């Protein structure tokens, strides 16, 4: 999506250039556009990410201070539109930042297990806690149930208190997700590299994307006894 933003900036710069009687040096106008990008910005939360909203055109002010002093040759009037185009570019990138998560959520739905588990040909189970039994992945069960596995809420606090109440000491508490599902791949193009854990009963799947956690639940166990 950022490539599209740069293409839009290039098209706008080309239009300005074609309308000018006195043509500025191309490499200089490219620098002017780049410097024009500099701004005082504020960060705002938006759909699990931070977006930047440009407030003050610092780059434009800097360029004005440089070119307004020139009395001969190409001056501020010739570069002014490119400087403001650089500042406008902040809002082009902002628009991309606003649209991109919406498109991403349509192509890669966060509530579908296939987004995180697209390729399981090399999938395997790793025991990450002593409370884990000797189990392996039941690949056939996962494939059969893939369309029926549904997302459920993540009850982090509830799970924590249940684990601590079931043991005299916290260090002896059983891990709710003692298995890690390794060797899998998320849907191509999603840009995700999730860490996936399997619940003790083999039916729950906890996925961490680095930005959030999602929890899925299958009707039948995805694990079987190891041979």
RAKA-V777801 format. One record per residue. RES is the residue in one letter. PHI is phi in degrees with one decimal (NA if undefined). OMEGA is omega in degrees with one decimal (none if undefined). BURIAL is # if it has 9 or more other ideal C-beta (glycine too) atoms within 8 Angstrom, else .. Layout:
RES PHI OMEGA BURIAL
RES PHI OMEGA BURIAL
This chain:
X NA 178.0 .
X -63.6 177.5 .
X -62.9 177.7 .
X -63.7 178.2 .
X -63.8 178.9 #
X -66.3 176.7 .
X -62.5 178.6 .
X -62.4 178.6 #
X -64.5 178.5 #
X -61.8 -179.6 .
X -62.9 178.9 .
X -64.7 178.8 #
X -64.2 179.7 #
X -65.5 178.1 .
X -64.6 177.8 .
X -62.3 -177.0 #
X -63.1 -177.1 #
X -67.8 -177.8 .
X -84.8 -176.9 .
X -84.0 175.8 #
X -75.3 176.9 .
X -100.0 -175.1 .
X -85.5 174.7 .
X -74.9 177.8 #
X -67.5 -172.3 .
X -59.8 -177.3 .
X -67.2 177.6 .
X -72.5 179.7 #
X -68.4 176.5 #
X -65.1 177.9 .
X -65.7 179.3 .
X -61.2 177.9 #
X -61.2 -178.6 #
X -64.4 179.1 .
X -65.4 178.3 #
X -60.7 177.5 #
X -65.0 -176.3 #
X -63.6 -178.1 .
X -155.0 169.1 #
X -84.2 -174.1 .
X -126.5 172.8 #
X -120.5 179.2 .
X -94.1 179.8 .
X -127.5 177.9 .
X -75.0 179.8 .
X -155.9 174.5 #
X 47.7 175.4 .
X 65.7 175.6 .
X -148.5 177.1 #
X -106.8 175.9 .
X -113.2 -178.4 #
X -104.2 176.8 #
X -110.9 -178.9 #
X -70.3 -178.2 #
X -113.2 -175.9 .
X -119.2 -177.5 .
X -81.7 -177.3 #
X -60.1 -179.3 #
X -62.1 178.9 #
X -63.2 179.7 #
X -63.3 179.3 #
X -62.5 -179.3 #
X -64.7 178.0 #
X -62.4 178.8 #
X -62.1 -179.3 .
X -78.7 -171.5 .
X -84.5 -179.5 #
X -69.1 -179.2 .
X -86.2 -177.1 .
X -83.4 -179.2 #
X -100.7 -179.3 .
X -121.7 177.8 .
X 71.9 -178.4 .
X -78.4 -174.8 .
X -118.5 -177.1 #
X -56.0 -178.4 #
X -60.1 -178.2 .
X -80.8 -176.7 #
X -107.3 -173.8 #
X -56.2 -177.4 #
X -64.6 178.7 .
X -71.0 177.8 #
X -63.6 179.4 #
X -70.9 173.7 #
X -63.4 176.6 #
X -61.0 177.9 #
X -67.4 176.8 #
X -60.5 -179.7 #
X -58.4 176.9 #
X -58.4 -178.1 #
X -80.1 173.0 .
X -66.0 177.4 #
X -67.1 176.4 #
X -62.7 178.8 #
X -60.8 177.4 #
X -63.3 179.8 #
X -64.7 -179.9 #
X -78.3 -176.0 #
X -81.3 -173.5 #
X -54.4 179.2 #
X -63.2 179.3 #
X -67.0 177.8 #
X -65.7 -179.4 #
X -61.1 -177.8 #
X -70.1 177.5 #
X -77.0 -178.8 .
X -75.2 -178.0 .
X -124.8 -177.4 #
X -59.4 -177.6 .
X -72.2 -176.9 .
X -98.6 177.9 .
X -117.3 -176.5 .
X -63.8 -177.9 #
X -66.0 177.1 .
X -64.2 -176.3 #
X -99.2 -178.4 #
X -126.3 -178.7 #
X -95.4 -178.4 #
X -128.9 -178.3 .
X -118.7 -176.9 #
X -60.7 -179.1 .
X -109.0 -176.5 .
X -67.5 176.9 #
X -152.1 -178.9 #
X -100.9 175.4 #
X -117.8 178.1 .
X -80.5 -175.7 .
X -109.3 -177.6 #
X -149.9 -180.0 .
X -58.5 -179.1 .
X -77.1 -179.9 .
X -73.1 177.0 #
X -82.4 178.8 .
X -82.0 -176.6 .
X -123.9 174.5 #
X -128.9 -179.0 #
X -73.3 172.5 #
X -92.0 -173.7 #
X -61.6 -180.0 .
X -63.5 179.1 .
X -64.4 179.6 #
X -66.2 -179.6 #
X -66.7 -178.6 .
X -66.6 -175.1 .
X -91.8 -172.2 #
X -53.8 -178.5 #
X -80.6 -176.0 .
X -104.6 178.5 .
X -71.2 -173.7 #
X -112.0 176.1 .
X -77.4 176.0 .
X -133.6 -179.6 .
X -63.8 175.0 .
X -91.8 -178.5 .
X -102.8 -174.2 .
X -58.2 -177.3 .
X -66.6 179.6 .
X -61.2 -179.9 .
X -63.8 -179.5 #
X -64.2 -178.1 .
X -69.2 177.2 .
X -63.9 -180.0 #
X -68.4 -178.0 #
X -72.7 179.6 #
X -77.2 -177.5 .
X -83.8 -179.7 .
X -133.0 179.1 #
X -67.5 179.0 .
X -124.9 -178.8 .
X -61.0 -178.6 .
X -68.2 -179.4 .
X -98.7 -178.6 .
X -67.8 177.7 #
X -75.7 177.6 #
X -79.3 -178.3 #
X -70.0 179.8 #
X -122.4 -173.6 #
X -86.3 -178.9 #
X -118.7 173.7 #
X -111.1 177.8 #
X -93.6 -176.5 #
X -112.5 176.4 #
X 79.2 179.7 .
X -100.0 177.2 #
X -133.1 175.9 .
X -76.4 -179.5 #
X -59.7 -176.3 #
X -60.6 179.1 .
X 94.2 -177.8 .
X -74.7 -178.8 #
X 73.7 -177.5 .
X -100.4 173.2 #
X -132.1 -171.9 .
X -71.9 171.8 #
X -102.4 -170.3 .
X -118.5 178.8 #
X -120.8 178.5 #
X -108.4 -178.0 #
X -70.8 -178.1 #
X -53.5 -179.0 #
X -81.8 177.4 .
X 81.4 -176.0 #
X -104.2 -178.1 #
X -93.5 179.2 #
X -127.9 178.1 #
X -106.7 -175.9 #
X -118.3 177.0 #
X -112.3 -178.5 #
X -98.1 -174.3 #
X 97.0 177.6 .
X -106.3 -179.5 .
X -158.0 175.4 .
X -118.4 175.6 #
X -128.0 -175.0 #
X -126.6 178.6 #
X -121.0 -177.2 #
X -136.1 177.3 #
X -101.3 -179.7 #
X -77.2 -179.6 .
X -121.2 -177.0 .
X -63.0 177.8 #
X -97.6 -179.1 #
X -118.5 175.1 #
X -144.9 -179.0 #
X -64.6 178.7 .
X -72.5 -179.7 .
X -83.7 none .
